[in-house]
């Protein structure tokens, strides 16, 4: 029951942070800070794919409704949730995952988190910006947005894990 309450709190927190803070920040150079994929990434390893995709859709829908983005976040988060088990299987440890651990940088390590979250974030951002720009005439701008947003969103995700999860282990 404690885990469900914690996940509901995180869900609401991530939606509010995305809508009221990170959607309002304009860094420049096409950089967009997207926090929502981190919520889906931090779900426990044994989360059912249907629950995962349902939560991804609900989170995306909430952000879309409050941001007037017409399904952009919902479709991108659904794609992220769909590919999460595939990428997790690809980068799984030799002995498999310990269900008592969570997919954080603290429990799984820097290298694993870089590869898995980096791959999933690249898929997410590529879909997000292709749908947002909806033109291949601006391919250089599209690649710039994907690359810079990938770096800044990844760094933001690391910072949020350090501040929100507060583990005693070091990076």
Secondary structure, 3 states (H helix, E strand, C coil): CHHHHHHHHHHHHHHHHHHHHHCCCCCCCCCCCCCHHHHHHCCCCCCCHHHHHHHHHHHHHHHHHHHCCCCHHHHHHHHHHHHHHHHHHHCCCCCCCCCCCCCCHHHHCHHHHHHHHHHHHHHHHHHHHHHHHCCCCCHHHHHHHHHHHHHHHHHHHHHHHHHHHCCCCCC
